[in-house]
Amino acid sequence: MTLNTVNTVTLNNGVEMPMEGFGVFQVDDLEVCEHTVSNALSVGYRLIDTAYSYKNEQAVGNAIHKSGIPREDIFVTSKAFIQQMGYGKTKAAFSIPWNSLGWTILTST
């Protein structure tokens, strides 16, 4: 099974972002998480939704790295808690998940 057509939305900078994604909320088993994200990527998903509170970002990162799909072709979304609101707190909060995913930088488009 593959996603034949992926609906996208064009962002202000011209980048097309998938409108459908694959979420990993409540996928506590890291092996299962990595396997399901790998499967999602293999059938065409290019947007993965995660969060630091899910505690499975390393598995998401592993699946993305092993997929062979260029990083710039995959969107990864995450979230900040209300306690992490404000420029400094939010910036610090988002350094944690991206390090967990195995990336040293967060790119914004």
C-alpha positions as CSV (number, residue, x, y, z in Angstrom):
1,M,0.0,0.0,0.0
2,T,1.3,3.5,-0.8
3,L,-0.2,6.9,-0.6
4,N,-0.8,7.8,-4.2
5,T,-1.7,11.4,-3.7
6,V,-0.7,13.4,-0.7
7,N,-2.6,16.7,-0.2
8,T,-0.3,19.5,0.6
9,V,-0.5,23.1,1.7
10,T,1.9,25.7,0.4
11,L,3.5,27.7,3.1
12,N,4.3,31.4,2.8
13,N,7.9,30.5,1.8
14,G,6.8,28.3,-1.0
15,V,7.5,25.0,0.7
16,E,4.8,22.4,0.3
17,M,3.9,20.6,3.5
18,P,1.8,17.4,3.7
19,M,-1.7,17.9,5.1
20,E,-1.8,14.3,6.4
21,G,0.7,13.0,8.9
22,F,1.4,10.0,11.1
23,G,1.2,10.5,14.9
24,V,3.0,8.5,17.5
25,F,1.0,9.5,20.6
26,Q,0.7,6.6,23.1
27,V,3.2,4.4,21.2
28,D,5.2,3.6,24.4
29,D,7.2,0.6,23.1
30,L,10.2,2.1,21.3
31,E,10.7,-0.9,19.0
32,V,7.0,-0.8,17.9
33,C,7.3,3.0,17.4
34,E,10.4,2.7,15.2
35,H,8.7,-0.1,13.2
36,T,5.4,1.7,12.7
37,V,7.2,5.0,11.7
38,S,9.3,3.0,9.2
39,N,6.2,1.5,7.7
40,A,4.5,4.9,7.6
41,L,7.5,6.4,5.7
42,S,7.6,3.4,3.4
43,V,4.0,3.9,2.2
44,G,4.5,7.6,1.6
45,Y,3.9,9.5,4.8
46,R,6.3,12.5,5.0
47,L,4.9,14.2,8.1
48,I,5.5,12.6,11.5
49,D,3.9,14.1,14.7
50,T,5.6,13.6,18.0
51,A,6.2,15.3,21.3
52,Y,8.8,15.3,24.1
53,S,6.1,14.0,26.5
54,Y,5.6,10.9,24.3
55,K,9.1,9.7,25.2
56,N,9.5,8.0,21.8
57,E,11.4,10.6,19.8
58,Q,14.6,8.5,19.6
59,A,12.6,5.8,17.9
60,V,11.1,8.3,15.5
61,G,14.6,9.6,14.7
62,N,16.0,6.1,14.2
63,A,13.2,5.3,11.7
64,I,13.8,8.5,9.8
65,H,17.6,7.9,9.7
66,K,17.2,4.3,8.6
67,S,14.6,5.1,5.9
68,G,17.2,6.7,3.5
69,I,14.7,9.5,2.8
70,P,16.5,12.9,2.7
71,R,15.8,14.7,6.0
72,E,14.6,17.8,4.0
73,D,11.8,15.7,2.5
74,I,10.3,14.9,6.0
75,F,8.4,17.2,8.3
76,V,8.5,16.4,12.0
77,T,6.1,18.3,14.3
78,S,6.3,18.6,18.0
79,K,4.7,20.5,20.8
80,A,5.6,22.7,23.8
81,F,3.7,22.6,27.2
82,I,2.1,25.7,28.6
83,Q,4.9,25.9,31.2
84,Q,7.3,26.2,28.3
85,M,5.7,29.3,26.8
86,G,7.8,32.4,26.2
87,Y,10.7,32.9,23.8
88,G,13.5,31.5,26.0
89,K,11.6,28.6,27.5
90,T,10.1,27.6,24.2
91,K,13.5,27.7,22.5
92,A,15.0,25.6,25.3
93,A,12.1,23.1,25.2
94,F,12.6,22.5,21.5
95,S,16.3,21.8,21.8
96,I,15.5,18.6,23.8
97,P,13.3,16.8,21.2
98,W,15.6,17.6,18.3
99,N,18.6,16.2,20.2
100,S,16.5,13.1,21.0
101,L,15.8,12.7,17.3
102,G,19.5,12.8,16.7
103,W,19.6,16.2,15.0
104,T,21.8,19.0,16.1
105,I,19.7,21.7,14.5
106,L,16.0,22.5,14.1
107,T,15.2,23.9,10.7
108,S,12.2,26.0,10.1
109,T,10.8,26.6,6.7
